[in-house]
């Protein structure tokens, strides 16, 4: 996993916490097996709008935006809790 590779290069005493976060992932474009379906979906997306078009078995840009916005709110709350616990977050990196 990516986190395992990252942890090889970080001093464990510098880690406040770790979490697997499914809200931070690439947009799911669906399961396309047919090139014609890909072209048809891209045409529909162009007509409908890139941000709002939801791919069959996939998600729209709006879905991604909602997921990530939710994560950012959680991250801010977590940082506030760590500050209350006495952690100095001015030099913290989020990976």
DSSP file (Angstrom, degrees, kcal/mol; ACC not computed):
  #  RESIDUE AA STRUCTURE BP1 BP2  ACC     N-H-->O    O-->H-N    N-H-->O    O-->H-N    TCO  KAPPA ALPHA  PHI   PSI    X-CA   Y-CA   Z-CA
    1    1 A X     >        0   0    0      0, 0.0     4,-1.4     0, 0.0     3,-0.3   0.000 360.0 360.0 360.0 155.6    0.0    0.0    0.0
    2    2 A X  H  >  +     0   0    0      1,-0.2     4,-2.3     2,-0.2     3,-0.3   0.898 360.0  56.5 -58.5 -43.4    1.1    3.6   -0.6
    3    3 A X  H  > S+     0   0    0      1,-0.2     4,-2.6     2,-0.2    -1,-0.2   0.866 102.1  56.4 -60.9 -35.7    1.1    4.4    3.2
    4    4 A X  H  > S+     0   0    0     -3,-0.3     4,-0.8     1,-0.2    -1,-0.2   0.895 108.4  47.5 -62.6 -39.5    3.5    1.5    3.8
    5    5 A X  H  < S+     0   0    0     -4,-1.4     3,-0.5    -3,-0.3     4,-0.4   0.905 112.6  48.9 -67.2 -41.6    6.0    3.0    1.4
    6    6 A X  H >< S+     0   0    0     -4,-2.3     3,-1.8     1,-0.2     4,-0.2   0.907 105.1  57.9 -63.9 -41.5    5.6    6.5    2.9
    7    7 A X  H >< S+     0   0    0     -4,-2.6     3,-0.9     1,-0.3    -1,-0.2   0.745  93.3  68.0 -64.1 -23.3    6.1    5.2    6.4
    8    8 A X  T 3< S+     0   0    0     -4,-0.8    -1,-0.3    -3,-0.5    -2,-0.2   0.745 106.6  41.0 -64.7 -22.0    9.5    3.8    5.4
    9    9 A X  T <  S+     0   0    0     -3,-1.8     2,-0.4    -4,-0.4    -1,-0.2   0.283 101.8  80.5-112.4   8.2   10.7    7.4    5.1
   10   10 A X  S <  S-     0   0    0     -3,-0.9     2,-0.4    -4,-0.2     5,-0.1  -0.961  81.6-117.9-121.3 133.6    9.1    9.0    8.1
   11   11 A X    >   -     0   0    0     -2,-0.4     3,-2.4     1,-0.2     4,-0.2  -0.558  23.2-141.4 -66.6 119.9   10.3    8.9   11.6
   12   12 A X  G >  S+     0   0    0     -2,-0.4     3,-1.3     1,-0.3    -1,-0.2   0.750  98.0  66.0 -60.4 -25.1    7.5    7.2   13.5
   13   13 A X  G 3  S+     0   0    0      1,-0.2    -1,-0.3     3,-0.0    -2,-0.1   0.663  97.2  57.3 -70.8 -12.8    8.0    9.5   16.5
   14   14 A X  G <  S+     0   0    0     -3,-2.4     2,-0.6     2,-0.0    -1,-0.2   0.424  83.8 100.8 -95.0   0.4    6.8   12.3   14.3
   15   15 A X    <   -     0   0    0     -3,-1.3     3,-0.1    -4,-0.2    -3,-0.0  -0.767  45.1-177.1 -92.5 123.1    3.5   10.7   13.5
   16   16 A X        -     0   0    0     -2,-0.6     2,-0.3     1,-0.4    -1,-0.2   0.909  68.5 -30.3 -80.9 -46.8    0.5   12.0   15.4
   17   17 A X        -     0   0    0      2,-0.0    -1,-0.4     0, 0.0     2,-0.3  -0.980  52.8-140.6-162.3 165.0   -2.0    9.5   13.8
   18   18 A X        +     0   0    0     -2,-0.3     2,-0.3    -3,-0.1    -3,-0.0  -0.955  18.8 175.3-131.6 154.8   -2.8    7.6   10.7
   19   19 A X        -     0   0    0     -2,-0.3     2,-0.6     2,-0.0    -2,-0.0  -0.962  31.3-128.7-158.1 137.4   -6.0    6.9    9.0
   20   20 A X        -     0   0    0     -2,-0.3     2,-0.6     2,-0.0    -2,-0.0  -0.816  31.2-163.8 -84.6 126.0   -7.2    5.2    5.8
   21   21 A X    >   -     0   0    0     -2,-0.6     3,-1.4     3,-0.1    -2,-0.0  -0.867  18.6-176.8-122.1  99.6   -9.4    7.7    4.1
   22   22 A X  T 3  S+     0   0    0     -2,-0.6    -1,-0.1     1,-0.3    45,-0.0   0.673  79.5  71.1 -68.9 -16.4  -11.7    6.4    1.3
   23   23 A X  T 3  S+     0   0    0      1,-0.2     2,-1.0    44,-0.1    -1,-0.3   0.714  86.9  71.0 -72.5 -17.2  -13.1    9.9    0.6
   24   24 A X  S <  S+     0   0    0     -3,-1.4     2,-0.3    43,-0.1    -1,-0.2  -0.781  75.1 110.0-102.0  91.4   -9.7   10.8   -0.9
   25   25 A X  S    S-     0   0    0     -2,-1.0     3,-0.1    39,-0.1    43,-0.1  -0.965  70.5 -81.5-153.1 165.5   -9.6    8.9   -4.2
   26   26 A X        -     0   0    0     -2,-0.3     2,-0.1     1,-0.1    -2,-0.0  -0.241  58.7 -84.4 -68.3 159.1   -9.7    9.5   -7.9
   27   27 A X        -     0   0    0      1,-0.1     2,-0.6     2,-0.0    -1,-0.1  -0.414  41.2-127.3 -63.3 136.3  -13.0   10.0   -9.7
   28   28 A X        -     0   0    0     32,-0.1    31,-2.8     1,-0.1    27,-0.3  -0.793  24.1-175.4 -89.1 118.8  -14.7    6.7  -10.7
   29   29 A X        -     0   0    0     -2,-0.6    29,-0.2     1,-0.3     2,-0.1   0.450  43.2-110.0 -95.5  -0.7  -15.5    6.8  -14.4
   30   30 A X        -     0   0    0     27,-0.4     2,-0.8    25,-0.1    -1,-0.3  -0.432  40.8 -60.2 101.6-178.5  -17.3    3.4  -14.5
   31   31 A X        -     0   0    0     25,-0.5     2,-0.5    -2,-0.1    -1,-0.1  -0.818  55.1-176.5-110.9  91.4  -16.4    0.1  -15.9
   32   32 A X        +     0   0    0     -2,-0.8     3,-0.1     1,-0.1    -2,-0.0  -0.785  20.6 158.1 -94.6 125.4  -16.0    0.5  -19.7
   33   33 A X        +     0   0    0     -2,-0.5     2,-0.5     1,-0.2    -1,-0.1   0.466  63.9  65.2-114.6 -11.3  -15.4   -2.6  -21.8
   34   34 A X     >  -     0   0    0      1,-0.1     4,-1.6     2,-0.0     3,-0.4  -0.963  67.2-149.8-123.2 123.8  -16.6   -1.2  -25.1
   35   35 A X  H  > S+     0   0    0     -2,-0.5     4,-2.2     1,-0.2     5,-0.2   0.858 100.1  57.4 -60.0 -36.6  -14.8    1.7  -26.9
   36   36 A X  H  > S+     0   0    0      1,-0.2     4,-2.4     2,-0.2    -1,-0.2   0.888 104.1  52.2 -62.4 -38.3  -18.1    2.9  -28.4
   37   37 A X  H  > S+     0   0    0     -3,-0.4     4,-2.5     2,-0.2    -1,-0.2   0.875 107.0  53.6 -64.6 -36.5  -19.6    3.2  -24.9
   38   38 A X  H  X S+     0   0    0     -4,-1.6     4,-2.4     2,-0.2    -2,-0.2   0.952 111.1  44.7 -61.7 -49.5  -16.6    5.4  -23.9
   39   39 A X  H  X S+     0   0    0     -4,-2.2     4,-2.1     1,-0.2    -2,-0.2   0.890 113.4  50.5 -63.7 -39.6  -17.2    7.7  -26.8
   40   40 A X  H  X S+     0   0    0     -4,-2.4     4,-2.5     2,-0.2    -1,-0.2   0.911 110.9  48.9 -65.3 -41.8  -20.9    7.9  -26.3
   41   41 A X  H  X S+     0   0    0     -4,-2.5     4,-2.7     1,-0.2    -2,-0.2   0.901 110.4  50.6 -65.1 -40.4  -20.4    8.7  -22.6
   42   42 A X  H  X S+     0   0    0     -4,-2.4     4,-2.1     2,-0.2    -1,-0.2   0.885 110.3  50.2 -65.5 -36.7  -17.9   11.4  -23.4
   43   43 A X  H  X S+     0   0    0     -4,-2.1     4,-2.0     2,-0.2    -2,-0.2   0.936 112.2  47.0 -64.3 -46.5  -20.4   12.9  -25.9
   44   44 A X  H  X S+     0   0    0     -4,-2.5     4,-2.7     1,-0.2     5,-0.3   0.908 110.9  52.5 -60.6 -42.4  -23.2   12.9  -23.3
   45   45 A X  H  X S+     0   0    0     -4,-2.7     4,-3.2     1,-0.2    -1,-0.2   0.904 107.7  51.7 -61.2 -41.5  -20.9   14.4  -20.7
   46   46 A X  H  < S+     0   0    0     -4,-2.1    -1,-0.2     1,-0.2    -2,-0.2   0.904 114.8  42.3 -61.8 -41.5  -20.0   17.2  -23.1
   47   47 A X  H  < S+     0   0    0     -4,-2.0    -2,-0.2     1,-0.2    -1,-0.2   0.857 121.8  39.7 -72.5 -36.1  -23.7   17.9  -23.7
   48   48 A X  H  < S-     0   0    0     -4,-2.7    -2,-0.2    -5,-0.2    -3,-0.2   0.829 121.2 -93.6 -85.4 -34.5  -24.7   17.6  -20.0
   49   49 A X     X  -     0   0    0     -4,-3.2     4,-2.0    -5,-0.3     3,-0.3   0.038  20.9-112.8 119.5 129.8  -21.7   19.3  -18.4
   50   50 A X  T  4 S+     0   0    0      1,-0.2    11,-0.8     2,-0.2    -1,-0.1   0.857 112.6  49.9 -59.3 -38.6  -18.5   17.8  -17.0
   51   51 A X  T  4 S+     0   0    0      1,-0.2    11,-2.2    10,-0.1    12,-0.2   0.843 119.7  33.1 -73.1 -33.7  -19.2   18.6  -13.4
   52   52 A X  T  4 S+     0   0    0     -3,-0.3     2,-0.3     9,-0.2    -2,-0.2   0.610  88.5 106.5-101.8 -14.1  -22.7   17.2  -13.2
   53   53 A X     <  -     0   0    0     -4,-2.0     2,-0.6    -8,-0.2     8,-0.4  -0.529  55.0-155.4 -73.4 127.0  -22.5   14.2  -15.6
   54   54 A X        -     0   0    0     -2,-0.3     6,-0.2     6,-0.2     3,-0.1  -0.910  12.6-133.6-105.0 119.7  -22.5   10.9  -13.8
   55   55 A X    >   -     0   0    0     -2,-0.6     3,-2.6     4,-0.5     2,-0.2  -0.385  35.2 -93.3 -66.6 146.2  -20.9    8.0  -15.7
   56   56 A X  T 3  S+     0   0    0      1,-0.3   -25,-0.5   -27,-0.1     3,-0.1  -0.452 116.1   3.4 -60.0 128.5  -22.8    4.7  -15.7
   57   57 A X  T 3  S+     0   0    0      1,-0.2   -27,-0.4   -27,-0.2    -1,-0.3   0.696 130.8  77.3  62.5  21.0  -21.4    2.7  -12.7
   58   58 A X  S <  S-     0   0    0     -3,-2.6     2,-0.3   -29,-0.2    -1,-0.2  -0.432  77.9-102.3-133.2-152.7  -19.2    5.8  -11.9
   59   59 A X        -     0   0    0    -31,-2.8    -4,-0.5    -2,-0.2     2,-0.2  -0.962  20.4-117.6-143.6 160.7  -19.6    9.2  -10.4
   60   60 A X     >  -     0   0    0     -2,-0.3     4,-1.7    -6,-0.2     3,-0.4  -0.469  35.1-107.2 -90.0 164.2  -19.9   12.9  -11.4
   61   61 A X  H  > S+     0   0    0    -11,-0.8     4,-2.8    -8,-0.4    -9,-0.2   0.853 122.3  60.6 -57.6 -34.5  -17.4   15.6  -10.5
   62   62 A X  H  > S+     0   0    0    -11,-2.2     4,-2.4     1,-0.2    -1,-0.2   0.885 101.1  52.8 -60.3 -39.6  -20.1   16.8   -8.1
   63   63 A X  H  > S+     0   0    0     -3,-0.4     4,-2.4   -12,-0.2    -1,-0.2   0.920 110.3  47.3 -61.8 -44.1  -19.8   13.5   -6.2
   64   64 A X  H  X S+     0   0    0     -4,-1.7     4,-2.8     1,-0.2     5,-0.3   0.935 111.0  51.7 -62.5 -46.8  -16.0   13.9   -6.0
   65   65 A X  H  X S+     0   0    0     -4,-2.8     4,-2.6     1,-0.2     5,-0.2   0.906 110.3  49.0 -56.8 -43.8  -16.4   17.5   -4.8
   66   66 A X  H  X S+     0   0    0     -4,-2.4     4,-2.0     2,-0.2    -1,-0.2   0.915 111.9  48.5 -64.3 -43.4  -18.9   16.4   -2.1
   67   67 A X  H  X S+     0   0    0     -4,-2.4     4,-2.0     1,-0.2    -2,-0.2   0.953 115.1  43.4 -60.3 -50.0  -16.6   13.6   -0.9
   68   68 A X  H  X S+     0   0    0     -4,-2.8     4,-2.6     1,-0.2    -2,-0.2   0.883 111.3  53.9 -67.9 -38.8  -13.5   15.8   -0.7
   69   69 A X  H  X S+     0   0    0     -4,-2.6     4,-1.9    -5,-0.3    -1,-0.2   0.906 108.4  50.8 -60.8 -40.9  -15.4   18.7    1.0
   70   70 A X  H  X S+     0   0    0     -4,-2.0     4,-1.8    -5,-0.2    -1,-0.2   0.907 110.2  49.7 -62.5 -42.1  -16.6   16.3    3.6
   71   71 A X  H  X S+     0   0    0     -4,-2.0     4,-2.8     1,-0.2    -2,-0.2   0.916 107.3  53.9 -63.4 -43.2  -13.0   15.1    4.2
   72   72 A X  H  X S+     0   0    0     -4,-2.6     4,-2.5     1,-0.2    -1,-0.2   0.900 107.2  51.5 -61.0 -40.7  -11.7   18.7    4.5
   73   73 A X  H  X S+     0   0    0     -4,-1.9     4,-2.1     1,-0.2    -1,-0.2   0.913 111.5  47.6 -61.0 -42.1  -14.3   19.5    7.2
   74   74 A X  H  X S+     0   0    0     -4,-1.8     4,-2.7     2,-0.2    -2,-0.2   0.915 110.5  51.8 -64.2 -43.5  -13.2   16.4    9.1
   75   75 A X  H  X S+     0   0    0     -4,-2.8     4,-2.6     1,-0.2    -2,-0.2   0.908 109.2  49.8 -61.3 -43.4   -9.5   17.3    8.7
   76   76 A X  H  X S+     0   0    0     -4,-2.5     4,-2.2     2,-0.2    -1,-0.2   0.929 111.8  48.1 -62.2 -45.2  -10.1   20.8   10.1
   77   77 A X  H  X S+     0   0    0     -4,-2.1     4,-2.1     1,-0.2    -2,-0.2   0.918 111.6  50.2 -61.6 -42.9  -12.0   19.4   13.1
   78   78 A X  H  X S+     0   0    0     -4,-2.7     4,-2.4     1,-0.2    -2,-0.2   0.923 109.8  50.4 -61.2 -44.1   -9.2   16.9   13.8
   79   79 A X  H  X S+     0   0    0     -4,-2.6     4,-2.3     1,-0.2    -1,-0.2   0.893 108.8  52.2 -61.8 -39.7   -6.6   19.6   13.6
   80   80 A X  H  X S+     0   0    0     -4,-2.2     4,-2.1     1,-0.2    -1,-0.2   0.898 109.5  49.7 -62.7 -39.7   -8.6   21.7   16.1
   81   81 A X  H  X S+     0   0    0     -4,-2.1     4,-1.6     2,-0.2    -2,-0.2   0.900 109.9  50.3 -66.5 -40.2   -8.7   18.7   18.5
   82   82 A X  H  <>S+     0   0    0     -4,-2.4     5,-2.5     2,-0.2     4,-0.2   0.886 109.4  51.6 -65.3 -38.1   -5.0   18.1   18.2
   83   83 A X  H ><5S+     0   0    0     -4,-2.3     3,-1.6     1,-0.2    -2,-0.2   0.919 108.2  51.1 -63.7 -42.6   -4.3   21.8   18.9
   84   84 A X  H 3<5S+     0   0    0     -4,-2.1    -1,-0.2     1,-0.3    -2,-0.2   0.826 105.9  56.6 -62.3 -30.9   -6.5   21.6   22.0
   85   85 A X  T 3<5S-     0   0    0     -4,-1.6    -1,-0.3    -5,-0.1    -2,-0.2   0.488 128.1 -99.1 -80.4  -2.7   -4.5   18.6   23.1
   86   86 A X  T < 5S+     0   0    0     -3,-1.6     2,-0.3     1,-0.3    -3,-0.2   0.504  72.7 144.8 102.5   3.9   -1.3   20.7   22.9
   87   87 A X      < -     0   0    0     -5,-2.5     2,-0.8    -6,-0.1    -1,-0.3  -0.588  47.9-133.4 -77.5 136.9    0.1   19.7   19.5
   88   88 A X        -     0   0    0     -2,-0.3     3,-0.5     1,-0.1    -1,-0.1  -0.820  25.5-179.2 -88.9 111.2    1.9   22.5   17.6
   89   89 A X    >   +     0   0    0     -2,-0.8     3,-1.3     1,-0.2    -1,-0.1   0.372  55.1  96.4 -97.9   4.7    0.5   22.2   14.1
   90   90 A X  T 3  S+     0   0    0      1,-0.3    -1,-0.2     3,-0.0    -2,-0.0   0.771  96.8  34.1 -65.0 -23.8    2.4   25.0   12.4
   91   91 A X  T 3  S+     0   0    0     -3,-0.5     2,-0.3     2,-0.1    -1,-0.3   0.116  91.5 124.7-117.0  21.1    5.0   22.5   11.1
   92   92 A X    <   -     0   0    0     -3,-1.3     2,-0.4     2,-0.0    -3,-0.1  -0.604  44.4-154.8 -85.9 140.5    2.7   19.6   10.5
   93   93 A X        -     0   0    0     -2,-0.3     2,-0.6     2,-0.0    -2,-0.1  -0.944   5.4-148.7-111.0 135.9    2.5   17.8    7.2
   94   94 A X              0   0    0     -2,-0.4    -2,-0.0     1,-0.1     0, 0.0  -0.923 360.0 360.0-104.1 122.8   -0.6   15.9    6.1
   95   95 A X              0   0    0     -2,-0.6    -1,-0.1   -92,-0.0   -89,-0.1   0.345 360.0 360.0-116.7 360.0    0.2   13.0    3.9
